[in-house]
Amino acid sequence: MQNKVNIKRKIIVSIISAVTVLVTIITLVVVFYMRGLMHQRIRTEAMDNVRLNSERIKGFFSEHGRITNTFFKNPALLSWFTQYDTRLAPIESDGDYHTLTSYFSTVTQDYTTVKSIFFASDKTQEYFDENGRFEGEGYYVKERPWWHKAVKQNRLYAELGDIDWDDGSLNSTLQMTVHNTRGAFIGVGGVDISISTVGQIVSKTAYKDQGQPFLVDKEGSIVYFPGIDMRTWFSKKISHIEDEMENSSGFSALNRAISETDTGIIPVQWKGSKYLVLFAPVKDTEPFIDWRLALMVPEKLILSPVRQITKISILGGIAAILFFYAVTVLIISWITNPLNRLSERLHTMANETRDLTQKLPVESRDAIGHTAENFNKFVDFLRVILVGILDSTKDLVERTNHLNKNSDTIAVQTRDISERVTHAAEASSRMLENVNHLNTGVQSVASQSDHSMQSVARGENLLNEHITKLDDISDSMKKVHDSMAALQNSSGTIKSTVETINDISDQISLLALNASIEAARAGEAGRGFAVVAEEVQKLSRMTFESNKNNSDMLSMFSREITIRFEEIMQLRDKIVQEIEASKELIETFGSLNNDVRKTHVLTQEMRDRTARQLLSIEEFNESMQQISSTLEDISGNVGESFSEISNIHQSVNALSESTQKFKV
């Protein structure tokens, strides 16, 4: 019963949750839409009131603009000021001047809002109004700022005037450049008007009789602000409120918005309260005016209806959710009651009687009735299956008993095979170790063979280099031998030359002696010749002594050459013998190298065969280990299988007992 209650609760919670989310979303959408709609409607309503009064102010200035235009286009006025061109000229007897002054006075009397009319002459720079000509000697209109501004504007425009300190009324000036009938510029004309009427219009600007209105120009200078001292605040920037009034903010942003746009809504705080400032343009071209009429509406006055519509929308959404919840509970209860009765009957069949021959009642033809009918068919099918299971479990119990009897014999045989394979694998491992040692030795022999072959080759190369050097030495010795033989021949020739020189010296000495004798015979005449003969004799002696020394040295040099020649011949014979011995040694190294190469080839073949044998043994060893591992797995699996057979036997018995509990 508890399960069905849970299902009922789940269905209700699921549906209500989904509907609650949906209704909440719809409610939020409606709330935001209604809030926006109400907010926009309230703003539009308040802004329409501001725009209506801004149009009234514009109408006021338009009317006075027509008066100004009409006045300064009077032909008599244009004619007189065109002709008047001398400053401070006598005009008391000029009738046209008095007529013109009367015309000025009449207009100021006919229109209560017109406080003064003036004209500034371009030619004489004099100032005229309803009182006549201003007789100030040092007064020149072109020295006044308003003159240059009017000339620059060159049109009819509204100028922020001043405040009357006597009665506190506010004034504005409509100024324009004046041209005669020929289009020539003759001066600047203007009308000072009281804007108290404008102040009344501004004061009446409100929303639901609430709000603080004010009028500013485009730069944000205050024209009229009811409720504050205009003597202090007239023509000040609206942004100064932040600095000079406590608990006030947002007016700088308002000043910027007014300067940049015609219409807008800006939030501010004034004297500690929050307001929304709605402003609209007071804008016209004749006269040109660009001011802003603003209304500070308390924020709560606009937000209160919005909050009210929000509250109503939320309460409506909650009411819709509660209504849908009640309806959902009733519908789900009506649907789930037959299901609860069906659940109780199933509980009795499953936990108490376990009688599969009983049938569920079919009370309706809906989905629940079809479920009961299908369940009855399923139980009939289940009865047939259970009967088959009972028969099968009996046969399975007998077979598992037979398997249990044979399991011990199979396990013993499997363990015996596993032990034999293990011994074979151990023997294979030992064989693998021996072959590894043999392979290591063969590889060592092959390495030594490679080293020996390399050493023999290096020795053979060194001997070849040695023989080459000995051949070079033998050739050099032969050249030395030939040089020594040539030197001996030259020594003999030199010796013959020395003997010849000795003979010549002897002859010269003999001739010198004869010359001396003949000189002595000649006496004084032969004295000079005697001196020459004596010098020749000295030269002969010196030549003899020198030649003797050379002969001794030559004999000694000849003996040395003979000795060295013999030594060289002996050395040459030894070198020849060394060459012959080296050639025999090279032949021996060649034979040794051939033997080493043969040994190396045999070692390589032995190493390759050993490697192949080692690979075969490793493969055999791996196969044996795999067989051993597989047999161990098989043995384990056989044990597990026998354990599983035992478990199956127990499970089959349990299944047989369980199926026998049902009445089929």
Secondary structure, 3 states (H helix, E strand, C coil): CHHHHHHHHHHHHHHHHHHHHHHHHHHHHHHHHHHHHHHHHHHHHHHHHHHHHHHHHHHHHHHHHHHHHHHCCCHHHHHHHHHCCCCCCCCCCCHHHHHHHHHHHHHHHHCCCEEEEEEEECCCCCEEECCEECCCCCCCHHHCHHHHHHHHHCCCEEEEEEECCCCCCEEEEEEEEEECCCCCEEEEEEEEEECHHHHHHHHHCCECCECEEEEEECCCEEEECCCCCHHHHCCCEHHHHHHHCCCCECHHHHHHHHHHCCCEEEEEEECCEEEEEEEEEEEEECCEEEEEEEEEEEHHHHHHHHHHHHHHHHHHHHHHHHHHHHHHHHHHHHHHHHHHHHHHHHHHHHHHHCECCCCCCCCCCCHHHHHHHHHHHHHHHHHHHHHHHHHHHHHHHHHHHHHHHHHHHHHHHHHHHHHHHHHHHHHHHHHHHHHHHHHHHHHHHHHHHHHHHHHHHHHHHHHHHHHHHHHHHHHHHHHHHHHHHHHHHHHHHHHHHHHHHHHHHHHHHHHHHHHHHHHHHHHHHHHHHHHHHHHHHHHHHHHHHHHHHHHHHHHHHHHHHHHHHHHHHHHHHHHHHHHHHHHHHHHHHHHHHHHHHHHHHHHHHHHHHHHHHHHHHHHHHHHHHHHHHHHHHHHHHHHHHHHHHHHHHHHHHHHHHHHCCCEC
